[in-house]
Amino acid sequence: MAMHTPGHCQQYGGTDPAELFEPSWDDNPTWEGSELYSDLATAQVLSADAYVLEMYPVQDEDDRPGDLVWVRAKDGWELTDGDNPTPVSINVRPVRGRPPPPGTMTAAQQLALASEFRVPIPQGSAGGCGEVVVKQDLTGDAWGVTDGALTGLQAWIDGEGWRYVSDVGRAAAFRRTREEALLLAHQVAELEAACYQAEIAATRPEEYTGPSGDLPG
């Protein structure tokens, strides 16, 4: 196995454009060497240098790194220091699409951060905020369709309609996936709009006109 001067690393393996390389330090997720690289050689050199700065800040005669060598491991590469293992390794991550520029987030990452979605009730407000609110249960990954109230929150329960969460319990109110809750929220919004229009037609027929401008008959 090739050896070299301290502070530099021997590189092994090629670079696949469909892969990214992520150096890591065991049990230290905030290590400054943890970055994503598209080039393996760059990842090996910079992460080895970061290791030296962390472990040998002075580098006097009695405290210097040995030969730093990258050894092929099951999921990537591991750094050795004078034939001794170190906590530094490089893992290979497949690329699923172009990596985003630094400081930006993908649409999927943004979506994963959302804990609430608002679905407007069509055909004008049906009272309140005029919307149905899809909320995530703060105690887990389940979602529910709610009226969005800050107090006295109600959730849509199949076969029952709006029920207070305090009455039915959070397990019954929040039991759907995000996709299921969003689909149901659009259906509930349409139903709320239809019920509101029907109520207007029943209680104030003189103020209600159909699409043609005529009173419903």
C-alpha positions in Angstrom: 0.0 0.0 0.0 1.4 3.4 -1.0 2.7 5.7 1.8 3.2 9.4 1.7 4.2 12.5 3.8 2.1 13.5 6.8 -0.8 15.9 6.1 -1.5 14.6 2.6 -3.4 11.5 1.6 -3.1 8.8 -1.0 -6.2 8.6 -3.2 -7.8 5.4 -4.2 -10.6 4.8 -6.8 -12.1 6.9 -9.5 -14.9 9.4 -9.7 -18.3 8.4 -10.9 -20.3 11.4 -12.1 -23.4 9.7 -10.6 -21.9 9.8 -7.1 -21.2 12.3 -4.4 -18.6 11.8 -1.6 -19.3 12.8 2.0 -16.5 12.8 4.6 -17.6 12.2 8.2 -16.2 11.8 11.7 -17.6 9.1 13.9 -20.0 10.5 16.5 -19.3 14.1 15.5 -21.9 15.2 13.0 -20.8 18.9 13.2 -17.2 18.2 12.2 -16.0 20.9 9.8 -14.7 18.3 7.4 -18.2 17.0 6.7 -19.0 18.4 3.2 -20.3 17.0 -0.1 -17.8 16.7 -2.9 -18.3 15.7 -6.5 -14.6 14.7 -6.8 -13.2 11.9 -4.7 -9.6 13.1 -4.8 -10.7 16.5 -3.5 -12.7 14.9 -0.7 -9.8 12.8 0.4 -7.2 15.6 0.5 -9.4 18.2 2.2 -10.9 15.8 4.8 -7.5 14.4 5.7 -6.2 18.0 6.1 -9.2 18.7 8.4 -8.3 15.6 10.4 -4.8 16.8 10.9 -5.9 20.3 12.0 -8.3 18.6 14.5 -5.9 16.1 15.9 -2.5 17.8 15.6 -3.1 21.6 16.0 0.6 22.2 17.0 2.5 19.5 15.1 5.7 19.6 17.2 8.3 16.9 17.1 6.4 14.7 19.5 2.9 15.3 18.1 2.8 14.8 14.4 0.6 12.7 12.2 1.9 9.5 10.6 1.4 8.5 7.0 -2.2 9.2 6.1 -3.6 6.5 3.8 -7.1 5.9 2.5 -8.2 2.3 2.7 -11.2 1.0 0.6 -14.0 0.0 2.9 -17.4 -1.5 2.3 -19.3 1.7 1.9 -16.5 4.0 0.8 -13.0 4.7 2.2 -11.5 4.9 5.7 -8.5 7.1 6.7 -5.6 5.5 8.6 -2.9 7.4 10.5 0.4 5.5 10.6 -1.4 2.2 10.0 -3.8 3.1 12.8 -7.6 3.6 12.2 -9.0 7.1 12.5 -12.7 8.2 13.0 -12.7 9.8 9.5 -14.3 8.0 6.6 -15.8 8.9 3.2 -19.2 7.6 2.3 -20.5 7.4 -1.3 -23.9 8.8 -2.0 -25.8 8.3 -5.3 -26.9 11.4 -7.2 -30.6 11.6 -7.9 -30.6 14.7 -10.1 -28.3 17.6 -10.2 -27.1 18.7 -6.7 -28.6 22.0 -5.7 -26.3 25.1 -5.4 -25.0 25.8 -1.9 -27.5 27.6 0.3 -30.5 26.4 -1.7 -33.2 23.8 -1.0 -34.9 21.4 -3.3 -38.7 21.4 -3.6 -38.8 18.0 -1.8 -36.7 19.5 1.1 -39.0 22.5 1.3 -42.1 20.3 1.3 -40.6 18.1 4.1 -40.4 21.2 6.3 -44.0 22.1 6.0 -46.3 21.2 8.8 -49.5 22.9 7.6 -51.3 23.4 4.3 -54.3 25.7 3.6 -56.9 24.8 1.0 -59.2 27.7 0.1 -63.0 27.1 0.0 -64.1 27.9 -3.5 -67.0 30.2 -4.5 -66.3 32.7 -1.8 -65.9 32.5 1.9 -68.0 30.0 3.8 -67.5 31.8 7.1 -64.4 32.0 9.3 -61.2 32.1 7.3 -62.8 30.5 4.3 -60.3 27.6 4.1 -59.7 24.1 5.2 -56.3 23.5 7.0 -54.3 20.3 6.7 -52.2 20.0 9.8 -49.5 17.6 11.0 -49.8 16.0 14.4 -46.9 17.5 16.4 -46.4 14.2 18.1 -45.8 12.2 15.0 -46.0 12.0 11.2 -49.8 11.7 10.9 -51.9 14.4 9.3 -55.5 15.6 9.7 -58.0 17.8 8.0 -59.0 20.6 10.4 -60.8 24.0 10.5 -57.5 25.6 11.6 -58.9 27.1 14.8 -56.4 28.2 17.4 -58.7 27.0 20.2 -61.4 24.4 20.0 -59.8 22.8 17.0 -62.1 20.6 14.9 -61.1 17.8 12.6 -63.0 16.1 9.7 -64.0 12.6 10.7 -65.2 10.2 8.0 -69.0 9.6 8.3 -69.3 12.3 11.0 -68.1 15.5 9.6 -66.5 18.2 11.8 -65.8 17.0 15.4 -63.8 18.6 18.2 -60.4 17.0 18.5 -60.8 17.1 22.3 -63.9 14.9 21.8 -62.6 12.3 19.4 -58.9 12.2 20.4 -55.8 13.0 18.4 -55.4 9.5 17.1 -58.8 9.7 15.3 -58.2 13.3 14.1 -54.7 12.7 12.8 -54.4 9.4 11.1 -53.7 10.0 7.4 -50.6 10.5 5.3 -49.9 14.0 4.0 -51.2 13.0 0.5 -54.4 11.5 1.8 -55.1 14.5 4.0 -54.5 17.0 1.1 -56.9 15.1 -1.2 -59.5 14.9 1.5 -59.1 18.6 2.3 -60.0 19.6 -1.4 -63.1 17.4 -1.2 -64.1 18.9 2.1 -63.6 22.4 0.7 -65.9 21.7 -2.2 -68.5 20.2 0.2 -68.3 23.2 2.5 -68.8 25.6 -0.5 -71.8 23.6 -1.7 -73.4 23.5 1.7 -72.9 27.2 2.2 -74.5 28.0 -1.1 -77.4 25.7 -0.3 -77.9 27.4 3.0 -78.0 30.8 1.3 -80.5 29.6 -1.2 -82.7 28.2 1.6 -82.6 31.1 4.0 -82.2 34.1 1.6 -83.6 33.0 -1.8 -84.0 36.6 -2.9 -80.2 37.1 -2.7 -79.3 33.9 -4.5 -79.1 33.5 -8.2 -77.8 30.6 -10.2 -75.2 30.8 -13.0 -77.7 32.3 -15.5 -78.8 35.0 -13.0 -82.2 33.4 -12.5 -83.5 32.3 -9.1 -83.2 28.5 -8.7 -86.5 26.8 -9.3 
